[in-house]
């Protein structure tokens, strides 16, 4: 894989803190979800001071609930650890909640995974605050019509929390989002009982390994879709049969399923071409590899890239073969890591990481971070509103908008 490719850049970040992709830096730290000025910095020169990081609040009116499930696929031996006779993954379901006050805030990163982050990135223990999100764990699902469903797959080496700012935005506007951890690719995954499995794949994979991992990810997504059918019918696919939130049965509109992802997660969104249950997809800055991903389909697909001149590998092929609705956008001033929570976290962490202004720009681009997230949210939601819900959003996708001059229409 070329060293300047997005996947290589993300993977390389797992070994070099100062040359990492944006989220991988950020996910070495713990978060507190709160509104904050875009330029706010809560770090100091002393590594002994506990620091509190913030994510932007979602803009919708819905309250957020979440639950994590341990899913075990008895039909697949784990391809990365053959001694494991069954493939196991963790998924996190985010949904509009009925009542949240009596429920605890959900962690952005599960507590058992934090020590691995600290060890991997040399973070002084206790130098950052424990993370929370805007969702409440186990809160009851809001009553009403079944909700459209969007799957999320993170980049290579990243965890299911990688783009929480985008996930929470969709949920606050009425979607259910299912975020998937791809075990042994994800930096760390905590399972029930505190067991943590860390990445075994190399930081700089070759094309052959990337294609193989893409196949594993596609199988993870297809298995997850099957489990959503079980959940919607009132079953409990969690391996430990832990209690589910009240109202989850019947909450999923399985005729309206979309998928989005970043980097290799964006490539994974091309699973929609193999399974007609996925009606619309978004690839955020991920190259298409292998033979299946660029094949195109008769269903809508959005390509969203960072600010660079050359198209990604496979994008021209995909564009030529795509028979359904299609659009390619480019976010001016962005980098590969801009489509993760690192976009807003890295500036807050610059002092503690010892990053120069140039290194911050290298990681997240020249755009104003909070504004960048706001623009991304607007277009991702507009796409799913138009393609899954047939409401609003369509105008934003027809032509450049004076409200969002940062978003360039490529083709």
N, C-alpha and C positions, 0 to 999 in steps of 0.2 A: 504494500500500500504506500503511495507517495507520502512523504513526510509532511507535505503541505496540505494534505487532505483533511476534511473536518474530522473524520474518525481518528486519524492519526493524531491530530491536535488534541482531541479530547482524551485519547488514551495516554498520550505522552504526559498529560497533566497529572496522571496518577503517580508519576515518579518525580516530577519537578514542580515544587510549589510555586515558584515564581514564573513558570511558563505554562500554567495550567489553563484549561478552559474555565469560563467564569463560574459555573455552578460548582465545579469540583473544589474550587477554593472555598466557596461559600458553604458548601455542605460539610466542611470540616468544623463548622461552628454551630452553635445552637441558637435558635431563633425565638423571639417573642413577637407574635403577630399584633401589630398596632399601626395606626396611621402615624406618619412622620413626614416632615419636610424632606423634599428630594435631596437637599444638600446636607442634611443633618449628619453629623459624625458623632458617634458615641464612644469612640476609642481614644485612648491616651497613649503616651509613650511607655507606660509601665505595663509589662505583661502580667502583673499580679492583680490588676484591677478587673473585676468581673464586668463584662460588656454586654449590652442588650441591643440586639439587632432587630430591625423591623421590616415587615413586608407591607405592601399597599393593601388597604382594605378593598374588598370587592364592592362593586357599585350597585348590585341588584338588591331587591327588597327581601329576598328569601333568607331565612336563617339556615345555618348549615349544620348537618349532622354527618357522622362518618363511622364506619366500622371496617375492621380489617379481617380478612378471611385467610385461613391456611388451606390451600387446595392441593390435593394429591391426585395425580393422574396414574391410575394403576396400569394403564396400557403402555406406558413409556418408561423404559429404563433411562436414568439420567445420562445424557450423552457426555457430560463433562466429568462425572464421577460414576463410572460404570458399576462400582460396588453398591450403588444405591439402586435397588430394583424398581423404584417408582420415582417419577419426576414430581417435585414439590415446589410450589411457588407461593408467594404472598401477594394478595391483591387488596386494594383499599377502595371501598365504595364511598363516594361522597354524594349527598342527597339533600334536597330541601327538607328542613326539619319542622315539626309541629311545635315543639316546646323544647327549649334548650337550657333553661335556667338551672335545673337541678342536675345537670350533667357536666362532667369535667371537660375542660378544653383538651382537644386532641394534640398530641405532639407532632411537630413537623418531621422529626426524626425520632424513631423509637429509642427510649433510654438505653436499652441494651446495645444499640449500635454506636452510641456516642464514643465509647472508649476506642473503638477501631478507627473512627475518624481522627480522634486526637493522636493516636499512635501513628497513623499513616501520614499525617501532615505536621507532626511535631508541635501540636497545639498544647500549651501548658495546661495541665489539668485545672479545672475551676476558673479558667480565665474568661469564660463566656457563660451566659445564662442558658438555662434549659429552654428548649423550644416549645412553642405552642402555635396553634393555627387558629383560624376563625371558626373552626367546627367543634362541635361537642360530641364526644364519643358515646355511641349508643343511643343518642336522642331519637325519639319516635319520628317516623317519616310523616311528612305533612300529607293530610288527606287530599283527595282530588283525583283528577284523571291520571292515568299512567304517564310517566315522564319520558321524554326522549333520552337516549343513552349515548354517551360518548366514551370510548375507550382511550386511554393514554398510555403510550410507551416511551420511556426515557431514552436518552442517548447511551452509547456504549460506555460501560463502566459507571453509569449513574444510577441513582435509586428512583423509586416511584414518586418521591417528593420533589423531583427536579424542577418542575414547572408549576408548583403549587399556586402561584399568583394567577396563572391562566385557568387552572382547574377550579379554584374557588370562584372566579368570575363567572364561569359557566353555570356552576351550581346556584349561585346567587340569583341567576336569571331563569331558574327552573329546570335545569338539566340534572340528570344523574351522571356522574363521571366515575369510571372504574379505572384506577391506575394500577399498573402491573409491575411487579419486581421480577426481573428475569434472573433467577438464581445462578450464581457463579459468574455471571456477567456483571450484575450489580455489585457495587463496591462492598456493600454489606447488607444482609437481610436478616432481621431478627424474627425468629419463629416463636410460637407459644412456649412458655417455660424458660425463656431467656436464651435459647440456643441461637447463635449467630453464625451464619455461613458467609464467608467473604469471597471475593472474586478470585477465580483460579485462571481466568483467561489472561493472556499477556497484555501488557499496556499498549504495545504497538503490533497489532495483529496483521498478518498478510491477507491478501484478498481471499485466499482459499478458506481461511478461518472465519472471515467475516461472512462469507456466503453460508458456511455451515451454521454459524450462530444465527443468521437471519432465519434459517429453517427452523431452528429451535424456538426462536421468538414467535414465528408464525404459528407453530404448534401450541405454544403457550396461550396465544390469543384465541385460537379456535377452541381450546379446552375451556378457557374462561367464558367464552360465549355459551358453551354448553351448560356451564354451571349457573349462568344467569337465568337460563330457562328453568332450571331446578329451583332457584330462589323464587322466581316469579310464580311458580306453582305452589309455593309454601314449603318447599324442602329446605334442608340445611346442609349444604355441601362442606361446611367447615370440618376439617379432619377431627377436631376435638369436640365438635357439636356444641361450641360455645353459644350462648344465647344471642339471638339476632334482634335488631331494633324492631319495635312494634310498628307494623304497617309496611314492612318491606315486601310482603306478599302482594303481588299484583301492581307494584309500583313502577315496574319497568315496561315501557312501550317497546317491545322487541321488533316492531315493524319500523321503528325509527332509530337505527343505530348508526353512529358515525365513529370515526377514529382519527386521532391526531398524535403526532409524536415529533421529537426533536432528534436530529442527527440519525443514528441507526434506528431510533424510534420512528422517525419520519419514513425511513425505508420500510420499516415494519408495517406502517399503515397501508402499504401496498397489498397487504393480505386481503384487502377488500376485493381484489381482483380474483381471488380464489374462493371467496365465500360471499355469496350474494346477500347474506344477512347484514353486511356492512354496506350502508347505502351511500356514504360520502366520506372522503378522507382528506387529510391535510398533512403534507410533508414540510416540516420546518427545518430547512437547511441540511437535509440528508441526501447523500448520493444514492442512486439506484445501482445495485450490484446484482450479479447473477443474471439469470434469464427470465425469471418470473416477474420481478418487480417492474421492469419497464414495459410490460406487455400492454398496459392500458386496459380500460374497461368501458362499459357504457354508462357508468355511474359518475357523479361529479367528483372532481379532485382539484385541490388547491395546492400550488407550489409556492412556498414562501421562503425566500432566501435572504441571507445577510448581504451586506453591501460589498459586492465584488463584481468584477467585469465579466469573468468567464463562467459559463454554465457548469453545473455539477455533472459528474459522470452519469450518463444515462438519462439526463433530463431531456435532451433533444429527442432521443429515441422514444422516451415516454410520451412526449408531446405529440410526436408524429403518430403514435399508435393509440392515443387516448381518444375514444369515440364519444364519451360523455362530455358534459360541461367541463370546461377547464379554464384555469387562470393562473398566470405566474406573476407574483408580486415580489418586490425587493424593498427591504426596509433600509432607508438611507441612514448612514452613520452607525450601523450595527456590525457586530462580529458574530462568529459562530456561537459564542456563549450568551449572546443577548436574549436568546429564546429560553433562558432558564432564570431561576430566581437570582442567580449571580448578578444579573443586570442591576439589581438594586442593592445587593448585599456587598459586592466588591468595593464600591466607594466607601461604605461604612467601615470596611476592614483594612483600608489601605495603610493606615498608620500601624496597626498591629502586625501586618504582614511585611511592613517595610517597603511597600510598593511605591515607585515613583509615579508621577502623573502619566508618564509615557507607558508604563506597565499597566496602569489601569485602563488606558485607552486601548492597549493591545488586547486586553481581556474582554472589554465590554463595548468598545467603540467610542465614538465621539458624541452620540446622542445623549440627551438628558435622561437619566435612568427611569425616573417615574413616568416621564412622558413616553418613553419607548414602550414600557409595559402597557400604558393606556392605549397606545396605537395598536399593539398586538392584540389586546383584548377586544378592541372594536372590530377588527377584521376577522378574527377567529369566530367570535360570536355571530357576526353578520353572515358568515358562511354557513354555519350550522342552523341559524334561524331560517335562512333562505332554503337550504337543501333538505333539512329534516322537518321543519315546522311550517314552511311556506308562509312565513310572516316576515315583514320588515327586512332590513339588511341588504336586500337585493340591490338597492340603489347605490350603496357603498361599493358594491362589487362591479358596477357597470362602467365606472369612469373615475379618474382621479378626483379626490375630494379636497376642497380648500380647507376643510377642517383638519385634514391629516396630510399635509404636504410631504411628510416624511415617507409616505408609502408610494413607491413608484410602480406603475403598471408596465410590466415588461412585454407581455404578449397575452 
